[in-house]
Amino acid sequence: MTTPEASLPAPTTARAVVVAVAWSLLFYLVGFLLSVLFASGIGLFFATADNLVSFLSQPGLAAILVQAIATLSGFGLMTWAIGLKGNRLTLEDLRWRVAQPRLAGAGVGLVVGAVAAGLALLLAFGAGGARFAPDSGSFGDYLGRVSLTVLALAPAAFGEELMFRGVPLVLLARPLGRRGALVLTSVLFAMAHARNPDVGTLALINIGVAGLFLGAMFYLPGGIWTSFGAHLAWNATLAAADAPVSGLGLAIPWINYSPGGPDWLTGAGFGPEGGLVATVALLLGLFWSGKRTTREGT
């Protein structure tokens, strides 16, 4: 005897793919437009209309926070409108509500993300000759700046998780399966960083691999809270070492990070994410998380 679930056809038709892609494109298009509008409005509290674009494009904490709040607002609205209302996705579908407690799930992500980023830095020091040099400021200045940096990076990381491990990933996984959806959204994740300072081909490949890694973390029992934790810990660990994060230098006092070389190994001005050291670390993180993901359909 077959169960009712077993008798249902799998949604793998061309029409299902087209519908999922169309919804995803609408999610990105409107979410991006809303984010630009919100960033422009919020940014006027920090800059004049004449230098607004310059303010938003600089790698300062204020600009990062403004863009993060704008991204959360824009894509949060799209998550509600297109995900919850338009496609009747549930919080379980979006992996906001999962079996593992949220703090525990985020904790797993924080540990794994920090270990992966720490490994990339260790490889840069051991194989590429990266070094720390003294910088101006005290250790107290360092702790204060790192704390503020983490507070700015947290909403930025969650905003990107909404964009790339949110509604589009869930919708595309239905007709394409998880692997197909992860590959597609990871390509988009890399493309979103294509205009970052000092970006190169290997950097974009690494960010694509990071998308696969974070997607696998999304399918751990902690859901989006785990992928968010891993995303934040990766960025925060690099920032705490004064290394550029995706090409953005965040001016940490007390220490000065020198990447060493060659550039293809250590990433040079883009930071470890631009070099082979990050490729190794991210692939190991992907292997670890991929072995522990929940089964398809849960």
Steps between C-alpha positions, in 0.01 A plus 500: 500500500633844410469795729330824379839673498657230283225531240559871444710589195832675565493865387774464239317627191635783288204711609593452868856613427379807310260594780770463768749705297239770432413534868870511589573771244209705633632450853843631401380783278251654741716421804797676342293806404354524850847462652633787287208720605544416867879551483451839334251609764698376799828624352375859502530494880877455455575684176365773275326429172814608313734247663249222573637264234856556624394431859320175414790370289769548766596208729417680825292344777225759465460426129505123562231537767281721282518256210438206734185656647381589149563143378321350799205731447472449124550127490312450826196654332551277196532195725159583643336602171639237263595224741235493771209655308564445129624142526357407840838389630507429871763590756594133492547515121727802537683324785432778746314257725706186543538216748829631640475807726595817315786594732644150479471506122667839479770377738586209272530741209716742698745226594523350150529840329770616742698177459481524119612865496769426757631218282518735199700748708732230634569383145571858397750534786658157458517472123475858381707691751215717629600706803366724774671831570430749782255776419381812675251469782481289814367151564190666645454690175533167317231332710265795463542519124461124454180508706354780288608320184323179604185699579509646148585170331219306673203663319702500178552124527135432581388721212709297255362179648147629431602570141689183414399235755138613518198504273680439165697203634186339643291563188770384256572188704149371432542441126881490484589320822729641763820461302368677193353781710821538701713524188273763344470717812874468567575635152273795580675540836834528321362741239374728778865552604634553147555875552674478837847658522792287375272213394645239265399174340612280790324733745171454314550124489565499875187702569304252292648217710411701810141509372501119476653476849242735652223322311608170650501666844145620426396136468649403835246454784542866603375633166556865413633570850792267433581648159475848651738406781753356255474806274548743788786304657689475171477876440562595863806274536664653194410851615638436851831406337495832309477302173276641226153343485401446137728786402382737773761618748337586832786692670556300819743678741792353698592238234576525132453196276741445211381226258838379376495325163471391233166667436334184364576329829418766759250718314697828526274806533177300479592312815532124551176448304692594187760222534546128505514504880127575507428241230646228722323621815162540330517162328574334833208688655277392211609137540433507876159666473393305191545172690270622776210662315145389565352272239316638196143594585559587865 
